[in-house]
Amino acid sequence: MTAILDTSVIVRYFTNDPPGTGRLAAHLLDGSETLLLPEVVIAETAHVLWSLYRVARQDIVDQLVNLVRKQNVAPLTLDKDITVEALLLCRPSRRVSFPDALTWAAARQTGTITLYTLDQRFPSAGLDLRGLV
């Protein structure tokens, strides 16, 4: 069976809050069922871990990378490797947001080279970033 993961399950897996829910989430995530991870859930999980639990940005990146690399977990639309690459763009600083990194990954995966943005901090590796003219 294949199922889609929600942010609430992932946050419980990482925080065990409320107590005992981490074990239940681990049973699912460490099992053999194929689990699909929507990219919006990745971004929302990062937001929740940072804003509510005050988890350090580098730790969030490491946790999400480990989750994406699990054998039974796959991003919903992005390739695992490009998703990991995108998450790693977020690790060094707050310069690159998680949503921007995932948008970067979508552009790279589809082979779209031109991306329109007004965000001066948008990751540019491999893309032709353009503003509005």
FENLINFEN-V462061 format. One record per run of one state. SS is the DSSP state (helix for helix, strand for strand, loop for the rest). FROM is the first residue (numbers start at 1). TO is the last residue. If there is no record, write none. Layout:
# FENLINFEN-V462061
((SS & FROM & TO) (SS & FROM & TO))
This chain:
# FENLINFEN-V462061
((loop & 1 & 1) (strand & 2 & 5) (loop & 6 & 6) (helix & 7 & 15) (loop & 16 & 20) (helix & 21 & 29) (loop & 30 & 33) (strand & 34 & 37) (loop & 38 & 38) (helix & 39 & 51) (loop & 52 & 56) (helix & 57 & 68) (loop & 69 & 72) (strand & 73 & 75) (loop & 76 & 79) (helix & 80 & 89) (loop & 90 & 97) (helix & 98 & 110) (loop & 111 & 113) (strand & 114 & 116) (loop & 117 & 127) (strand & 128 & 130) (loop & 131 & 133))
